[in-house]
Amino acid sequence: MLLFIMLCHHACKDKKQEIDPYIPVVMSIETEKSEENPPQATSIDELFDDFMYHFTSEEDFQRKRIVFPLPYNELNAFSKIKKQDWQYDTLFNQEGYYTIFFDREEDLELTKDTSLTSVQVEWTYPDKRTVKKYCFARIKKVWRLDAIHIFAIEDGKEENFTDFFIHFSNDTLFQQERIKRPLTFVTNDPDDDFSIIRTTLGHDQWSVFKPEFPTGDIININYGQQNSNNSAKKIVALKSIGNGFSNTLYFQRKESKWELYKFEDISN
């Protein structure tokens, strides 16, 4: 049990940092017994997004990139999933999209960082008031899933951003109420492939240019970026899988309520 708790605690750290060298050694004590041929690092392991594409779309690859028995914590009920009991999980692959929440613009480049050693993929279930977190670690330069956690959402005094964003994504009237006027709009210049234009959108133009929002559960990838419940600003990157769709929404808290003040559409 002590070993299991240590692994769970380590696997879901939310900061980009080097993994304690002791951890892979501890993990290997149990995994080496069942792994005759542990996975070796390849070019896929350079960027987490490249690894994730294969992990979510190839069943054999996924099974090889999981640390078994896999620590599983559901609302503080601890267990382990054996290799023979694992069921192929496409995560967000079939959804076709995912989001990334940021507090600071400088963290947007983390998605391209090849030095990351810990990333979490988070599913927020608003109806259940829970979050399911898949914890990935790069161990000996190899990305692997090494824990899954399910925990309750903590409600604060002010408007919760995730709750707000779910409402914003699914209610067009609510969107109009929570958009700053005029709304700053940044997009590609149709006359120059290498330039962007900065303009504003009026009330009636939002419905024409607004992106396709996620519906239902929210999928977020945590690369180690700052994402605090107490932040006064939030940046939401909307990403799709494989088609170049990329929109970024900038929100600010005004009088304890969130509002959209800038929208970027620089899809390829």
Secondary structure, DSSP 8 states (H G I E B T S, - for coil): -HHHHHHHHHHT--S-----THHHHHHHHHHTTT-SS-----GGGSSHHHHHHHHHH-HHHHHHTB-SSEEEEETTEEEEE-GGG-----TTTTTTEEEEEES-GGGGGGGG-TT--EEEEEEEETTTTEEEEEEEEEETTEEEEEEEEEEE----SS--HHHHHHHHHH-HHHHHHTEEEEEEEEEEETTEEEEEEEEEE-TTTHHHH------SSEEEEESS----TT-SEEEEEEEESSS--EEEEEEEEETTEEEEEEEEE---
